[in-house]
Amino acid sequence: MQLQDIPAHTYQATFEPNKEWSQFYASAPEIHKYWKSVAEKYGCVKYIKLKRQISEAAWNEDSSKWEIKVSHSSLN
């Protein structure tokens, strides 16, 4: 049984619409496939770091940037 979340089209980027969703409530693997293809198309994959854990995040008003502490995750 597939749990229903929100309509698949709400998971997509406005600049990269997907008109090929297999069903109104797409599965997690299908949504993952969509975002992986978007990241590859726009050359973002080289900036993505996996198996990391954010331990702290704070907004810096002066620089208008997030300051984060990241560590390697022990998750498999």
N, CA, C, O and CB atoms as a CASP TS submission, in Angstrom:
PFRMAT TS
TARGET T0000
AUTHOR 0000-0000-0000
METHOD Language model
MODEL 1
PARENT N/A
ATOM      1  N   MET     1       0.836  -1.182   0.000  1.00  0.00           N
ATOM      2  CA  MET     1       0.000   0.000   0.000  1.00  0.00           C
ATOM      3  C   MET     1       0.874   1.235   0.000  1.00  0.00           C
ATOM      4  O   MET     1       1.770   1.369   0.834  1.00  0.00           O
ATOM      5  CB  MET     1      -0.947   0.004   1.203  1.00  0.00           C
ATOM      6  N   GLN     2       0.616   2.139  -0.934  1.00  0.00           N
ATOM      7  CA  GLN     2       1.379   3.382  -1.031  1.00  0.00           C
ATOM      8  C   GLN     2       0.681   4.463  -0.219  1.00  0.00           C
ATOM      9  O   GLN     2      -0.516   4.702  -0.378  1.00  0.00           O
ATOM     10  CB  GLN     2       1.540   3.825  -2.512  1.00  0.00           C
ATOM     11  N   LEU     3       1.441   5.108   0.648  1.00  0.00           N
ATOM     12  CA  LEU     3       0.890   6.220   1.416  1.00  0.00           C
ATOM     13  C   LEU     3       0.786   7.435   0.516  1.00  0.00           C
ATOM     14  O   LEU     3       1.665   7.681  -0.309  1.00  0.00           O
ATOM     15  CB  LEU     3       1.759   6.530   2.661  1.00  0.00           C
ATOM     16  N   GLN     4      -0.276   8.187   0.673  1.00  0.00           N
ATOM     17  CA  GLN     4      -0.445   9.387  -0.132  1.00  0.00           C
ATOM     18  C   GLN     4       0.003  10.598   0.667  1.00  0.00           C
ATOM     19  O   GLN     4      -0.351  10.764   1.834  1.00  0.00           O
ATOM     20  CB  GLN     4      -1.909   9.546  -0.588  1.00  0.00           C
ATOM     21  N   ASP     5       0.768  11.417   0.029  1.00  0.00           N
ATOM     22  CA  ASP     5       1.354  12.584   0.657  1.00  0.00           C
ATOM     23  C   ASP     5       0.676  13.823   0.086  1.00  0.00           C
ATOM     24  O   ASP     5      -0.427  14.179   0.500  1.00  0.00           O
ATOM     25  CB  ASP     5       2.896  12.630   0.439  1.00  0.00           C
ATOM     26  N   ILE     6       1.320  14.463  -0.842  1.00  0.00           N
ATOM     27  CA  ILE     6       0.755  15.600  -1.554  1.00  0.00           C
ATOM     28  C   ILE     6       0.946  15.341  -3.042  1.00  0.00           C
ATOM     29  O   ILE     6       1.785  14.520  -3.413  1.00  0.00           O
ATOM     30  CB  ILE     6       1.423  16.954  -1.112  1.00  0.00           C
ATOM     31  N   PRO     7       0.205  16.007  -3.890  1.00  0.00           N
ATOM     32  CA  PRO     7       0.324  15.768  -5.326  1.00  0.00           C
ATOM     33  C   PRO     7       1.769  15.917  -5.812  1.00  0.00           C
ATOM     34  O   PRO     7       2.501  16.799  -5.361  1.00  0.00           O
ATOM     35  CB  PRO     7      -0.583  16.727  -6.090  1.00  0.00           C
ATOM     36  N   ALA     8       2.157  15.054  -6.724  1.00  0.00           N
ATOM     37  CA  ALA     8       3.532  15.005  -7.222  1.00  0.00           C
ATOM     38  C   ALA     8       4.008  16.344  -7.769  1.00  0.00           C
ATOM     39  O   ALA     8       5.165  16.715  -7.570  1.00  0.00           O
ATOM     40  CB  ALA     8       3.652  13.953  -8.297  1.00  0.00           C
ATOM     41  N   HIS     9       3.139  17.070  -8.450  1.00  0.00           N
ATOM     42  CA  HIS     9       3.580  18.325  -9.072  1.00  0.00           C
ATOM     43  C   HIS     9       4.030  19.369  -8.050  1.00  0.00           C
ATOM     44  O   HIS     9       4.722  20.320  -8.414  1.00  0.00           O
ATOM     45  CB  HIS     9       2.463  18.899  -9.917  1.00  0.00           C
ATOM     46  N   THR    10       3.652  19.211  -6.781  1.00  0.00           N
ATOM     47  CA  THR    10       4.106  20.172  -5.781  1.00  0.00           C
ATOM     48  C   THR    10       5.560  19.929  -5.374  1.00  0.00           C
ATOM     49  O   THR    10       6.159  20.776  -4.712  1.00  0.00           O
ATOM     50  CB  THR    10       3.208  20.110  -4.553  1.00  0.00           C
ATOM     51  N   TYR    11       6.127  18.807  -5.752  1.00  0.00           N
ATOM     52  CA  TYR    11       7.525  18.499  -5.468  1.00  0.00           C
ATOM     53  C   TYR    11       8.469  19.030  -6.543  1.00  0.00           C
ATOM     54  O   TYR    11       9.685  18.964  -6.366  1.00  0.00           O
ATOM     55  CB  TYR    11       7.703  17.006  -5.327  1.00  0.00           C
ATOM     56  N   GLN    12       7.959  19.541  -7.625  1.00  0.00           N
ATOM     57  CA  GLN    12       8.822  19.926  -8.732  1.00  0.00           C
ATOM     58  C   GLN    12       9.192  21.408  -8.676  1.00  0.00           C
ATOM     59  O   GLN    12       8.512  22.217  -8.044  1.00  0.00           O
ATOM     60  CB  GLN    12       8.144  19.609 -10.053  1.00  0.00           C
ATOM     61  N   ALA    13      10.275  21.732  -9.347  1.00  0.00           N
ATOM     62  CA  ALA    13      10.723  23.116  -9.444  1.00  0.00           C
ATOM     63  C   ALA    13       9.924  23.818 -10.543  1.00  0.00           C
ATOM     64  O   ALA    13       9.624  23.224 -11.579  1.00  0.00           O
ATOM     65  CB  ALA    13      12.257  23.191  -9.734  1.00  0.00           C
ATOM     66  N   THR    14       9.586  25.069 -10.313  1.00  0.00           N
ATOM     67  CA  THR    14       8.810  25.818 -11.315  1.00  0.00           C
ATOM     68  C   THR    14       9.589  26.001 -12.611  1.00  0.00           C
ATOM     69  O   THR    14       8.990  26.102 -13.681  1.00  0.00           O
ATOM     70  CB  THR    14       8.408  27.186 -10.762  1.00  0.00           C
ATOM     71  N   PHE    15      10.931  26.044 -12.527  1.00  0.00           N
ATOM     72  CA  PHE    15      11.749  26.230 -13.729  1.00  0.00           C
ATOM     73  C   PHE    15      12.002  24.936 -14.491  1.00  0.00           C
ATOM     74  O   PHE    15      12.561  24.955 -15.588  1.00  0.00           O
ATOM     75  CB  PHE    15      13.066  26.849 -13.354  1.00  0.00           C
ATOM     76  N   GLU    16      11.588  23.810 -13.908  1.00  0.00           N
ATOM     77  CA  GLU    16      11.798  22.503 -14.545  1.00  0.00           C
ATOM     78  C   GLU    16      10.575  21.614 -14.313  1.00  0.00           C
ATOM     79  O   GLU    16      10.656  20.609 -13.605  1.00  0.00           O
ATOM     80  CB  GLU    16      13.085  21.817 -13.993  1.00  0.00           C
ATOM     81  N   PRO    17       9.441  21.991 -14.915  1.00  0.00           N
ATOM     82  CA  PRO    17       8.223  21.209 -14.688  1.00  0.00           C
ATOM     83  C   PRO    17       8.319  19.806 -15.280  1.00  0.00           C
ATOM     84  O   PRO    17       8.931  19.590 -16.326  1.00  0.00           O
ATOM     85  CB  PRO    17       7.025  21.930 -15.278  1.00  0.00           C
ATOM     86  N   ASN    18       7.708  18.882 -14.594  1.00  0.00           N
ATOM     87  CA  ASN    18       7.650  17.498 -15.063  1.00  0.00           C
ATOM     88  C   ASN    18       6.206  17.208 -15.469  1.00  0.00           C
ATOM     89  O   ASN    18       5.304  17.217 -14.632  1.00  0.00           O
ATOM     90  CB  ASN    18       8.150  16.488 -13.955  1.00  0.00           C
ATOM     91  N   LYS    19       6.001  16.956 -16.735  1.00  0.00           N
ATOM     92  CA  LYS    19       4.660  16.646 -17.231  1.00  0.00           C
ATOM     93  C   LYS    19       4.477  15.135 -17.403  1.00  0.00           C
ATOM     94  O   LYS    19       3.511  14.685 -18.018  1.00  0.00           O
ATOM     95  CB  LYS    19       4.403  17.369 -18.567  1.00  0.00           C
ATOM     96  N   GLU    20       5.408  14.365 -16.856  1.00  0.00           N
ATOM     97  CA  GLU    20       5.425  12.918 -17.041  1.00  0.00           C
ATOM     98  C   GLU    20       5.197  12.125 -15.751  1.00  0.00           C
ATOM     99  O   GLU    20       5.523  10.939 -15.712  1.00  0.00           O
ATOM    100  CB  GLU    20       6.732  12.512 -17.645  1.00  0.00           C
ATOM    101  N   TRP    21       4.654  12.733 -14.701  1.00  0.00           N
ATOM    102  CA  TRP    21       4.411  11.969 -13.468  1.00  0.00           C
ATOM    103  C   TRP    21       3.521  10.780 -13.802  1.00  0.00           C
ATOM    104  O   TRP    21       2.550  10.916 -14.546  1.00  0.00           O
ATOM    105  CB  TRP    21       3.751  12.866 -12.360  1.00  0.00           C
ATOM    106  N   SER    22       3.849   9.622 -13.257  1.00  0.00           N
ATOM    107  CA  SER    22       3.102   8.408 -13.570  1.00  0.00           C
ATOM    108  C   SER    22       1.731   8.384 -12.908  1.00  0.00           C
ATOM    109  O   SER    22       0.814   7.712 -13.381  1.00  0.00           O
ATOM    110  CB  SER    22       3.892   7.193 -13.145  1.00  0.00           C
ATOM    111  N   GLN    23       1.599   9.119 -11.817  1.00  0.00           N
ATOM    112  CA  GLN    23       0.314   9.190 -11.126  1.00  0.00           C
ATOM    113  C   GLN    23       0.249  10.479 -10.315  1.00  0.00           C
ATOM    114  O   GLN    23       1.266  11.136 -10.093  1.00  0.00           O
ATOM    115  CB  GLN    23       0.104   7.951 -10.210  1.00  0.00           C
ATOM    116  N   PHE    24      -0.940  10.828  -9.881  1.00  0.00           N
ATOM    117  CA  PHE    24      -1.159  12.072  -9.142  1.00  0.00           C
ATOM    118  C   PHE    24      -0.302  12.137  -7.892  1.00  0.00           C
ATOM    119  O   PHE    24       0.298  13.174  -7.606  1.00  0.00           O
ATOM    120  CB  PHE    24      -2.625  12.216  -8.769  1.00  0.00           C
ATOM    121  N   TYR    25      -0.236  11.040  -7.138  1.00  0.00           N
ATOM    122  CA  TYR    25       0.636  10.926  -5.964  1.00  0.00           C
ATOM    123  C   TYR    25       1.810  10.035  -6.345  1.00  0.00           C
ATOM    124  O   TYR    25       1.722   8.811  -6.240  1.00  0.00           O
ATOM    125  CB  TYR    25      -0.139  10.347  -4.716  1.00  0.00           C
ATOM    126  N   ALA    26       2.893  10.634  -6.780  1.00  0.00           N
ATOM    127  CA  ALA    26       4.048   9.857  -7.233  1.00  0.00           C
ATOM    128  C   ALA    26       4.766   9.219  -6.049  1.00  0.00           C
ATOM    129  O   ALA    26       4.678   9.695  -4.916  1.00  0.00           O
ATOM    130  CB  ALA    26       5.020  10.748  -8.028  1.00  0.00           C
ATOM    131  N   SER    27       5.468   8.150  -6.332  1.00  0.00           N
ATOM    132  CA  SER    27       6.220   7.440  -5.292  1.00  0.00           C
ATOM    133  C   SER    27       7.533   8.173  -5.000  1.00  0.00           C
ATOM    134  O   SER    27       8.003   8.980  -5.801  1.00  0.00           O
ATOM    135  CB  SER    27       6.503   5.973  -5.725  1.00  0.00           C
ATOM    136  N   ALA    28       8.101   7.876  -3.852  1.00  0.00           N
ATOM    137  CA  ALA    28       9.384   8.477  -3.475  1.00  0.00           C
ATOM    138  C   ALA    28      10.478   8.186  -4.506  1.00  0.00           C
ATOM    139  O   ALA    28      11.236   9.095  -4.843  1.00  0.00           O
ATOM    140  CB  ALA    28       9.817   7.964  -2.104  1.00  0.00           C
ATOM    141  N   PRO    29      10.592   6.948  -5.023  1.00  0.00           N
ATOM    142  CA  PRO    29      11.630   6.700  -6.037  1.00  0.00           C
ATOM    143  C   PRO    29      11.439   7.561  -7.294  1.00  0.00           C
ATOM    144  O   PRO    29      12.417   7.999  -7.899  1.00  0.00           O
ATOM    145  CB  PRO    29      11.633   5.221  -6.426  1.00  0.00           C
ATOM    146  N   GLU    30      10.197   7.800  -7.679  1.00  0.00           N
ATOM    147  CA  GLU    30       9.952   8.628  -8.865  1.00  0.00           C
ATOM    148  C   GLU    30      10.332  10.086  -8.596  1.00  0.00           C
ATOM    149  O   GLU    30      10.913  10.745  -9.459  1.00  0.00           O
ATOM    150  CB  GLU    30       8.471   8.535  -9.292  1.00  0.00           C
ATOM    151  N   ILE    31      10.013  10.580  -7.426  1.00  0.00           N
ATOM    152  CA  ILE    31      10.378  11.957  -7.059  1.00  0.00           C
ATOM    153  C   ILE    31      11.893  12.081  -6.979  1.00  0.00           C
ATOM    154  O   ILE    31      12.459  13.077  -7.431  1.00  0.00           O
ATOM    155  CB  ILE    31       9.729  12.364  -5.704  1.00  0.00           C
ATOM    156  N   HIS    32      12.556  11.075  -6.408  1.00  0.00           N
ATOM    157  CA  HIS    32      14.016  11.072  -6.333  1.00  0.00           C
ATOM    158  C   HIS    32      14.630  11.091  -7.736  1.00  0.00           C
ATOM    159  O   HIS    32      15.581  11.830  -7.989  1.00  0.00           O
ATOM    160  CB  HIS    32      14.511   9.839  -5.551  1.00  0.00           C
ATOM    161  N   LYS    33      14.096  10.297  -8.623  1.00  0.00           N
ATOM    162  CA  LYS    33      14.587  10.246 -10.011  1.00  0.00           C
ATOM    163  C   LYS    33      14.459  11.614 -10.678  1.00  0.00           C
ATOM    164  O   LYS    33      15.368  12.057 -11.380  1.00  0.00           O
ATOM    165  CB  LYS    33      13.808   9.182 -10.826  1.00  0.00           C
ATOM    166  N   TYR    34      13.329  12.278 -10.455  1.00  0.00           N
ATOM    167  CA  TYR    34      13.116  13.618 -11.014  1.00  0.00           C
ATOM    168  C   TYR    34      14.194  14.581 -10.517  1.00  0.00           C
ATOM    169  O   TYR    34      14.836  15.259 -11.320  1.00  0.00           O
ATOM    170  CB  TYR    34      11.711  14.146 -10.638  1.00  0.00           C
ATOM    171  N   TRP    35      14.399  14.647  -9.187  1.00  0.00           N
ATOM    172  CA  TRP    35      15.360  15.600  -8.629  1.00  0.00           C
ATOM    173  C   TRP    35      16.797  15.255  -9.009  1.00  0.00           C
ATOM    174  O   TRP    35      17.623  16.151  -9.181  1.00  0.00           O
ATOM    175  CB  TRP    35      15.227  15.649  -7.116  1.00  0.00           C
ATOM    176  N   LYS    36      17.100  13.976  -9.140  1.00  0.00           N
ATOM    177  CA  LYS    36      18.436  13.579  -9.576  1.00  0.00           C
ATOM    178  C   LYS    36      18.675  14.069 -11.001  1.00  0.00           C
ATOM    179  O   LYS    36      19.759  14.565 -11.309  1.00  0.00           O
ATOM    180  CB  LYS    36      18.610  12.039  -9.490  1.00  0.00           C
ATOM    181  N   SER    37      17.684  13.938 -11.866  1.00  0.00           N
ATOM    182  CA  SER    37      17.846  14.398 -13.251  1.00  0.00           C
ATOM    183  C   SER    37      17.976  15.917 -13.325  1.00  0.00           C
ATOM    184  O   SER    37      18.725  16.433 -14.154  1.00  0.00           O
ATOM    185  CB  SER    37      16.661  13.937 -14.107  1.00  0.00           C
ATOM    186  N   VAL    38      17.259  16.632 -12.470  1.00  0.00           N
ATOM    187  CA  VAL    38      17.375  18.098 -12.430  1.00  0.00           C
ATOM    188  C   VAL    38      18.780  18.492 -11.980  1.00  0.00           C
ATOM    189  O   VAL    38      19.400  19.368 -12.583  1.00  0.00           O
ATOM    190  CB  VAL    38      16.307  18.716 -11.478  1.00  0.00           C
ATOM    191  N   ALA    39      19.283  17.856 -10.932  1.00  0.00           N
ATOM    192  CA  ALA    39      20.628  18.158 -10.425  1.00  0.00           C
ATOM    193  C   ALA    39      21.689  17.874 -11.485  1.00  0.00           C
ATOM    194  O   ALA    39      22.640  18.641 -11.635  1.00  0.00           O
ATOM    195  CB  ALA    39      20.920  17.340  -9.154  1.00  0.00           C
ATOM    196  N   GLU    40      21.526  16.773 -12.219  1.00  0.00           N
ATOM    197  CA  GLU    40      22.478  16.439 -13.277  1.00  0.00           C
ATOM    198  C   GLU    40      22.393  17.436 -14.433  1.00  0.00           C
ATOM    199  O   GLU    40      23.420  17.867 -14.957  1.00  0.00           O
ATOM    200  CB  GLU    40      22.226  15.016 -13.789  1.00  0.00           C
ATOM    201  N   LYS    41      21.181  17.800 -14.828  1.00  0.00           N
ATOM    202  CA  LYS    41      20.984  18.728 -15.948  1.00  0.00           C
ATOM    203  C   LYS    41      21.642  20.073 -15.682  1.00  0.00           C
ATOM    204  O   LYS    41      22.228  20.663 -16.589  1.00  0.00           O
ATOM    205  CB  LYS    41      19.494  18.927 -16.219  1.00  0.00           C
ATOM    206  N   TYR    42      21.553  20.566 -14.454  1.00  0.00           N
ATOM    207  CA  TYR    42      22.060  21.890 -14.130  1.00  0.00           C
ATOM    208  C   TYR    42      23.458  21.866 -13.502  1.00  0.00           C
ATOM    209  O   TYR    42      23.929  22.889 -13.005  1.00  0.00           O
ATOM    210  CB  TYR    42      21.103  22.577 -13.200  1.00  0.00           C
ATOM    211  N   GLY    43      24.118  20.714 -13.521  1.00  0.00           N
ATOM    212  CA  GLY    43      25.488  20.622 -13.050  1.00  0.00           C
ATOM    213  C   GLY    43      25.666  20.793 -11.547  1.00  0.00           C
ATOM    214  O   GLY    43      26.716  21.245 -11.092  1.00  0.00           O
ATOM    215  N   CYS    44      24.653  20.437 -10.783  1.00  0.00           N
ATOM    216  CA  CYS    44      24.701  20.609  -9.329  1.00  0.00           C
ATOM    217  C   CYS    44      25.300  19.417  -8.593  1.00  0.00           C
ATOM    218  O   CYS    44      25.693  19.538  -7.433  1.00  0.00           O
ATOM    219  CB  CYS    44      23.320  20.865  -8.808  1.00  0.00           C
ATOM    220  N   VAL    45      25.371  18.280  -9.250  1.00  0.00           N
ATOM    221  CA  VAL    45      25.783  17.048  -8.578  1.00  0.00           C
ATOM    222  C   VAL    45      27.164  17.198  -7.944  1.00  0.00           C
ATOM    223  O   VAL    45      27.409  16.659  -6.865  1.00  0.00           O
ATOM    224  CB  VAL    45      25.785  15.879  -9.566  1.00  0.00           C
ATOM    225  N   LYS    46      28.059  17.918  -8.597  1.00  0.00           N
ATOM    226  CA  LYS    46      29.418  18.067  -8.065  1.00  0.00           C
ATOM    227  C   LYS    46      29.451  18.855  -6.756  1.00  0.00           C
ATOM    228  O   LYS    46      30.450  18.807  -6.039  1.00  0.00           O
ATOM    229  CB  LYS    46      30.304  18.754  -9.091  1.00  0.00           C
ATOM    230  N   TYR    47      28.382  19.573  -6.432  1.00  0.00           N
ATOM    231  CA  TYR    47      28.323  20.352  -5.195  1.00  0.00           C
ATOM    232  C   TYR    47      27.575  19.639  -4.072  1.00  0.00           C
ATOM    233  O   TYR    47      27.539  20.124  -2.941  1.00  0.00           O
ATOM    234  CB  TYR    47      27.671  21.682  -5.463  1.00  0.00           C
ATOM    235  N   ILE    48      26.983  18.499  -4.378  1.00  0.00           N
ATOM    236  CA  ILE    48      26.186  17.777  -3.389  1.00  0.00           C
ATOM    237  C   ILE    48      27.084  16.842  -2.591  1.00  0.00           C
ATOM    238  O   ILE    48      27.839  16.049  -3.153  1.00  0.00           O
ATOM    239  CB  ILE    48      25.045  16.983  -4.071  1.00  0.00           C
ATOM    240  N   LYS    49      26.990  16.949  -1.289  1.00  0.00           N
ATOM    241  CA  LYS    49      27.756  16.086  -0.392  1.00  0.00           C
ATOM    242  C   LYS    49      26.778  15.161   0.323  1.00  0.00           C
ATOM    243  O   LYS    49      25.839  15.626   0.968  1.00  0.00           O
ATOM    244  CB  LYS    49      28.597  16.927   0.636  1.00  0.00           C
ATOM    245  N   LEU    50      26.995  13.865   0.210  1.00  0.00           N
ATOM    246  CA  LEU    50      26.135  12.882   0.853  1.00  0.00           C
ATOM    247  C   LEU    50      26.771  12.381   2.140  1.00  0.00           C
ATOM    248  O   LEU    50      27.963  12.579   2.378  1.00  0.00           O
ATOM    249  CB  LEU    50      25.853  11.711  -0.093  1.00  0.00           C
ATOM    250  N   LYS    51      25.964  11.734   2.962  1.00  0.00           N
ATOM    251  CA  LYS    51      26.407  11.180   4.240  1.00  0.00           C
ATOM    252  C   LYS    51      27.036  12.254   5.125  1.00  0.00           C
ATOM    253  O   LYS    51      28.096  12.049   5.717  1.00  0.00           O
ATOM    254  CB  LYS    51      27.405  10.044   4.007  1.00  0.00           C
ATOM    255  N   ARG    52      26.364  13.400   5.204  1.00  0.00           N
ATOM    256  CA  ARG    52      26.765  14.493   6.079  1.00  0.00           C
ATOM    257  C   ARG    52      25.614  14.772   7.030  1.00  0.00           C
ATOM    258  O   ARG    52      24.458  14.477   6.727  1.00  0.00           O
ATOM    259  CB  ARG    52      27.151  15.771   5.264  1.00  0.00           C
ATOM    260  N   GLN    53      25.935  15.332   8.163  1.00  0.00           N
ATOM    261  CA  GLN    53      24.913  15.679   9.139  1.00  0.00           C
ATOM    262  C   GLN    53      25.118  17.120   9.566  1.00  0.00           C
ATOM    263  O   GLN    53      26.219  17.512   9.952  1.00  0.00           O
ATOM    264  CB  GLN    53      24.956  14.727  10.361  1.00  0.00           C
ATOM    265  N   ILE    54      24.050  17.909   9.496  1.00  0.00           N
ATOM    266  CA  ILE    54      24.109  19.290   9.973  1.00  0.00           C
ATOM    267  C   ILE    54      23.817  19.263  11.462  1.00  0.00           C
ATOM    268  O   ILE    54      22.735  18.861  11.888  1.00  0.00           O
ATOM    269  CB  ILE    54      23.097  20.221   9.205  1.00  0.00           C
ATOM    270  N   SER    55      24.795  19.698  12.247  1.00  0.00           N
ATOM    271  CA  SER    55      24.626  19.681  13.696  1.00  0.00           C
ATOM    272  C   SER    55      24.166  21.032  14.240  1.00  0.00           C
ATOM    273  O   SER    55      23.636  21.125  15.347  1.00  0.00           O
ATOM    274  CB  SER    55      25.924  19.274  14.362  1.00  0.00           C
ATOM    275  N   GLU    56      24.376  22.064  13.449  1.00  0.00           N
ATOM    276  CA  GLU    56      23.975  23.404  13.896  1.00  0.00           C
ATOM    277  C   GLU    56      23.807  24.312  12.691  1.00  0.00           C
ATOM    278  O   GLU    56      24.554  24.208  11.719  1.00  0.00           O
ATOM    279  CB  GLU    56      25.015  23.999  14.883  1.00  0.00           C
ATOM    280  N   ALA    57      22.833  25.197  12.753  1.00  0.00           N
ATOM    281  CA  ALA    57      22.625  26.195  11.709  1.00  0.00           C
ATOM    282  C   ALA    57      22.177  27.488  12.361  1.00  0.00           C
ATOM    283  O   ALA    57      21.280  27.492  13.204  1.00  0.00           O
ATOM    284  CB  ALA    57      21.583  25.711  10.660  1.00  0.00           C
ATOM    285  N   ALA    58      22.813  28.600  11.961  1.00  0.00           N
ATOM    286  CA  ALA    58      22.455  29.912  12.516  1.00  0.00           C
ATOM    287  C   ALA    58      22.537  30.953  11.410  1.00  0.00           C
ATOM    288  O   ALA    58      23.464  30.937  10.599  1.00  0.00           O
ATOM    289  CB  ALA    58      23.389  30.300  13.709  1.00  0.00           C
ATOM    290  N   TRP    59      21.576  31.845  11.381  1.00  0.00           N
ATOM    291  CA  TRP    59      21.550  32.909  10.386  1.00  0.00           C
ATOM    292  C   TRP    59      22.434  34.058  10.854  1.00  0.00           C
ATOM    293  O   TRP    59      22.279  34.542  11.975  1.00  0.00           O
ATOM    294  CB  TRP    59      20.101  33.397  10.134  1.00  0.00           C
ATOM    295  N   ASN    60      23.356  34.495  10.008  1.00  0.00           N
ATOM    296  CA  ASN    60      24.237  35.619  10.304  1.00  0.00           C
ATOM    297  C   ASN    60      23.658  36.857   9.646  1.00  0.00           C
ATOM    298  O   ASN    60      23.695  36.990   8.422  1.00  0.00           O
ATOM    299  CB  ASN    60      25.695  35.350   9.814  1.00  0.00           C
ATOM    300  N   GLU    61      23.125  37.758  10.449  1.00  0.00           N
ATOM    301  CA  GLU    61      22.490  38.976   9.933  1.00  0.00           C
ATOM    302  C   GLU    61      23.474  39.850   9.162  1.00  0.00           C
ATOM    303  O   GLU    61      23.111  40.427   8.138  1.00  0.00           O
ATOM    304  CB  GLU    61      21.883  39.775  11.079  1.00  0.00           C
ATOM    305  N   ASP    62      24.721  39.957   9.641  1.00  0.00           N
ATOM    306  CA  ASP    62      25.712  40.838   9.012  1.00  0.00           C
ATOM    307  C   ASP    62      26.071  40.395   7.596  1.00  0.00           C
ATOM    308  O   ASP    62      26.172  41.219   6.688  1.00  0.00           O
ATOM    309  CB  ASP    62      26.971  40.891   9.862  1.00  0.00           C
ATOM    310  N   SER    63      26.262  39.084   7.414  1.00  0.00           N
ATOM    311  CA  SER    63      26.648  38.584   6.089  1.00  0.00           C
ATOM    312  C   SER    63      25.453  38.106   5.267  1.00  0.00           C
ATOM    313  O   SER    63      25.583  37.808   4.079  1.00  0.00           O
ATOM    314  CB  SER    63      27.642  37.452   6.237  1.00  0.00           C
ATOM    315  N   SER    64      24.297  38.039   5.909  1.00  0.00           N
ATOM    316  CA  SER    64      23.083  37.521   5.247  1.00  0.00           C
ATOM    317  C   SER    64      23.312  36.108   4.693  1.00  0.00           C
ATOM    318  O   SER    64      22.909  35.780   3.577  1.00  0.00           O
ATOM    319  CB  SER    64      22.646  38.471   4.102  1.00  0.00           C
ATOM    320  N   LYS    65      23.970  35.295   5.511  1.00  0.00           N
ATOM    321  CA  LYS    65      24.258  33.917   5.121  1.00  0.00           C
ATOM    322  C   LYS    65      24.019  32.990   6.302  1.00  0.00           C
ATOM    323  O   LYS    65      24.090  33.393   7.463  1.00  0.00           O
ATOM    324  CB  LYS    65      25.710  33.779   4.608  1.00  0.00           C
ATOM    325  N   TRP    66      23.731  31.726   5.968  1.00  0.00           N
ATOM    326  CA  TRP    66      23.625  30.698   6.995  1.00  0.00           C
ATOM    327  C   TRP    66      25.022  30.237   7.363  1.00  0.00           C
ATOM    328  O   TRP    66      25.862  30.044   6.485  1.00  0.00           O
ATOM    329  CB  TRP    66      22.754  29.505   6.514  1.00  0.00           C
ATOM    330  N   GLU    67      25.279  30.059   8.637  1.00  0.00           N
ATOM    331  CA  GLU    67      26.512  29.456   9.123  1.00  0.00           C
ATOM    332  C   GLU    67      26.125  28.084   9.663  1.00  0.00           C
ATOM    333  O   GLU    67      25.288  27.965  10.557  1.00  0.00           O
ATOM    334  CB  GLU    67      27.222  30.353  10.229  1.00  0.00           C
ATOM    335  N   ILE    68      26.743  27.065   9.110  1.00  0.00           N
ATOM    336  CA  ILE    68      26.365  25.710   9.505  1.00  0.00           C
ATOM    337  C   ILE    68      27.585  24.915   9.936  1.00  0.00           C
ATOM    338  O   ILE    68      28.701  25.161   9.477  1.00  0.00           O
ATOM    339  CB  ILE    68      25.650  24.996   8.358  1.00  0.00           C
ATOM    340  N   LYS    69      27.357  23.962  10.822  1.00  0.00           N
ATOM    341  CA  LYS    69      28.377  23.012  11.228  1.00  0.00           C
ATOM    342  C   LYS    69      27.962  21.664  10.655  1.00  0.00           C
ATOM    343  O   LYS    69      26.847  21.191  10.875  1.00  0.00           O
ATOM    344  CB  LYS    69      28.545  22.959  12.799  1.00  0.00           C
ATOM    345  N   VAL    70      28.879  21.061   9.921  1.00  0.00           N
ATOM    346  CA  VAL    70      28.607  19.807   9.228  1.00  0.00           C
ATOM    347  C   VAL    70      29.617  18.752   9.657  1.00  0.00           C
ATOM    348  O   VAL    70      30.804  19.038   9.816  1.00  0.00           O
ATOM    349  CB  VAL    70      28.645  20.006   7.697  1.00  0.00           C
ATOM    350  N   SER    71      29.136  17.539   9.842  1.00  0.00           N
ATOM    351  CA  SER    71      30.033  16.431  10.160  1.00  0.00           C
ATOM    352  C   SER    71      29.666  15.242   9.290  1.00  0.00           C
ATOM    353  O   SER    71      28.566  15.174   8.742  1.00  0.00           O
ATOM    354  CB  SER    71      29.959  16.059  11.669  1.00  0.00           C
ATOM    355  N   HIS    72      30.591  14.313   9.171  1.00  0.00           N
ATOM    356  CA  HIS    72      30.296  13.080   8.443  1.00  0.00           C
ATOM    357  C   HIS    72      29.274  12.285   9.256  1.00  0.00           C
ATOM    358  O   HIS    72      29.346  12.225  10.483  1.00  0.00           O
ATOM    359  CB  HIS    72      31.601  12.236   8.186  1.00  0.00           C
ATOM    360  N   SER    73      28.352  11.694   8.567  1.00  0.00           N
ATOM    361  CA  SER    73      27.317  10.899   9.217  1.00  0.00           C
ATOM    362  C   SER    73      27.728   9.433   9.246  1.00  0.00           C
ATOM    363  O   SER    73      28.405   8.952   8.337  1.00  0.00           O
ATOM    364  CB  SER    73      25.964  11.066   8.497  1.00  0.00           C
ATOM    365  N   SER    74      27.324   8.745  10.271  1.00  0.00           N
ATOM    366  CA  SER    74      27.609   7.313  10.347  1.00  0.00           C
ATOM    367  C   SER    74      26.487   6.493   9.723  1.00  0.00           C
ATOM    368  O   SER    74      26.503   5.264   9.786  1.00  0.00           O
ATOM    369  CB  SER    74      27.820   6.890  11.799  1.00  0.00           C
ATOM    370  N   LEU    75      25.511   7.176   9.120  1.00  0.00           N
ATOM    371  CA  LEU    75      24.405   6.467   8.461  1.00  0.00           C
ATOM    372  C   LEU    75      24.917   5.758   7.225  1.00  0.00           C
ATOM    373  O   LEU    75      25.797   6.263   6.527  1.00  0.00           O
ATOM    374  CB  LEU    75      23.261   7.442   8.087  1.00  0.00           C
ATOM    375  N   ASN    76      24.370   4.598   6.959  1.00  0.00           N
ATOM    376  CA  ASN    76      24.772   3.841   5.767  1.00  0.00           C
ATOM    377  C   ASN    76      23.960   4.241   4.587  1.00  0.00           C
ATOM    378  O   ASN    76      24.156   3.710   3.494  1.00  0.00           O
ATOM    379  CB  ASN    76      24.641   2.354   5.992  1.00  0.00           C
TER
END
